[in-house]
Amino acid sequence: MKIAVIGYSGKVDEAPVKQLRGICEELGQKIAARKHILINGGTDGIMEIVSRTAKNAGGEVIGIVAGVENGNQYLSFEVKTGMDSSMRSVLMMYNVDAVISVGGKAGTALELFSAYLLGIPIVLLRGTGGWTDRISGTLIDGKYLDERKLIEIKNSWSADEAIEIAENSKRR
């Protein structure tokens, strides 16, 4: 299974990424242990932390990188898209089976909406801030981004629960 972990970019030793180090490390380790392929934007922030721990645990990590910038050193494979970060985010969603969201800014919101429109299962790892927590309060019937009810968005409160939900979700 190809699982995207999306969320905050930025320096790993600064807020808000620093406060999420533990949960990101747990996600990376458990995704690798369960033999899933981790896919993310391939650069800094939570992407770097989850990539490092997945790679160090023997996992496969694919970074789908904006423009021609270099990804982080923990990628098994790097795909330079030549696209801006918004277009890269949409492209990334075409290559995943499920999405786990950790915090995040506007780019994360774009990835959540893209995944929803493509019918890709989404798991919000609650308590991580940003759009992950913010969007949960706007869901129709607590599950959907709009009236079409394309795919149910699920909430989780731990790395284990997030991965289990992703594993048991089916793409539309």
C-alpha positions in Angstrom: 0.0 0.0 0.0 1.2 3.5 -0.8 0.5 5.9 2.1 1.0 9.6 1.9 1.9 11.5 5.1 1.1 15.2 4.6 1.5 18.2 6.9 3.7 21.0 8.0 6.9 21.9 6.2 9.6 23.9 7.8 12.6 23.4 10.0 12.5 20.2 12.1 13.8 21.9 15.2 11.3 24.7 15.2 7.6 24.9 16.1 5.2 23.5 15.1 7.2 20.7 13.5 9.4 20.1 16.6 6.3 19.4 18.8 5.2 16.7 16.3 8.5 14.8 16.1 7.4 11.9 18.3 4.2 11.2 16.4 6.0 11.6 13.0 8.7 9.2 14.1 6.1 6.7 15.2 4.3 7.0 11.8 7.5 6.5 9.8 8.5 3.4 11.9 5.1 1.8 11.7 4.6 2.4 8.0 7.9 0.8 7.3 7.3 -2.1 9.7 4.0 -2.9 8.0 5.8 -2.9 4.6 3.9 0.1 3.1 5.5 2.6 0.8 5.7 6.1 2.3 5.1 8.9 -0.1 5.4 12.6 0.7 6.6 16.0 -0.7 10.2 14.9 0.0 11.6 18.0 1.6 11.7 19.3 5.2 9.3 19.5 8.2 7.2 16.4 9.0 8.2 15.0 5.6 11.8 14.8 6.7 11.1 13.3 10.1 8.7 10.6 8.8 11.1 9.9 5.9 14.1 9.5 8.2 12.4 7.1 10.5 10.8 5.0 7.7 14.1 4.8 5.9 16.0 3.9 9.0 13.4 1.2 9.7 14.1 -0.4 6.3 11.1 1.2 4.5 10.8 2.6 1.0 10.3 6.3 0.8 9.3 8.2 -2.3 9.6 12.0 -2.4 7.5 13.8 -5.0 9.4 17.1 -5.0 8.3 20.5 -6.4 10.3 22.2 -9.1 13.8 21.0 -9.4 14.7 21.4 -5.8 16.5 18.5 -4.0 14.6 16.3 -1.6 15.8 15.3 1.8 18.6 12.7 2.2 16.2 10.0 3.5 14.4 9.3 0.2 14.7 5.9 -1.5 13.4 7.6 -4.7 13.1 11.2 -5.6 10.8 12.4 -8.3 11.5 16.0 -9.4 8.3 17.2 -11.0 9.3 20.5 -12.5 6.0 21.8 -11.1 5.2 24.4 -8.4 4.3 23.0 -5.0 0.6 23.3 -5.6 0.7 21.2 -8.8 3.1 18.8 -7.2 0.6 18.2 -4.4 -2.1 17.3 -6.8 0.2 15.0 -8.7 1.2 13.3 -5.5 -2.4 12.4 -4.8 -2.6 10.5 -8.0 0.0 8.1 -6.7 -1.3 7.1 -3.3 -3.8 4.7 -1.8 -4.5 6.6 1.4 -3.5 9.9 3.1 -2.6 10.6 6.7 -2.7 14.3 7.6 -0.5 15.8 10.4 -1.1 19.5 11.1 -0.3 21.6 8.1 -0.8 24.9 6.3 -2.4 25.8 3.0 -0.5 23.2 1.0 -1.9 20.5 3.3 -5.4 21.8 2.8 -4.9 21.6 -0.9 -3.7 18.0 -0.6 -6.7 17.2 1.5 -9.1 18.6 -1.0 -7.3 16.9 -3.9 -7.4 13.6 -2.2 -11.1 14.0 -1.4 -12.0 14.9 -5.0 -10.0 11.8 -6.2 -11.8 9.5 -3.7 -8.7 8.7 -1.8 -9.2 7.7 1.9 -8.1 10.5 4.3 -7.2 10.0 7.9 -6.9 13.1 10.1 -4.3 12.6 12.9 -6.1 14.8 15.4 -4.4 16.9 18.0 -1.6 17.9 15.5 -3.0 21.4 14.8 -3.2 23.2 11.5 -5.6 22.2 8.8 -5.8 18.7 10.1 -7.6 19.8 13.2 -9.3 22.9 11.6 -10.9 21.0 8.8 -12.5 18.4 11.1 -14.8 21.1 12.5 -16.2 21.9 9.0 -17.1 18.5 7.8 -20.7 17.8 6.7 -22.2 15.1 9.0 -18.7 15.0 10.6 -17.4 13.0 7.6 -17.5 14.8 4.2 -16.0 17.9 2.6 -19.2 18.6 0.6 -22.7 17.4 -0.2 -21.5 14.9 -2.8 -20.1 12.8 0.0 -17.4 11.4 -2.2 -15.3 9.7 0.5 -15.7 9.6 4.3 -12.9 11.4 6.1 -11.8 9.5 9.2 -10.4 10.8 12.5 -7.6 9.1 14.5 -5.8 9.9 17.7 -2.7 7.8 17.4 -0.2 6.6 14.7 -1.4 3.0 15.1 -5.0 4.0 14.6 -4.2 6.2 11.6 -2.4 3.4 9.8 -5.1 0.8 10.7 -7.8 3.1 9.3 -5.7 3.7 6.1 -5.2 0.0 5.7 -8.9 -0.8 6.1 -10.1 2.1 3.8 -11.1 1.6 0.2 -10.6 4.1 -2.5 -13.8 5.3 -4.2 
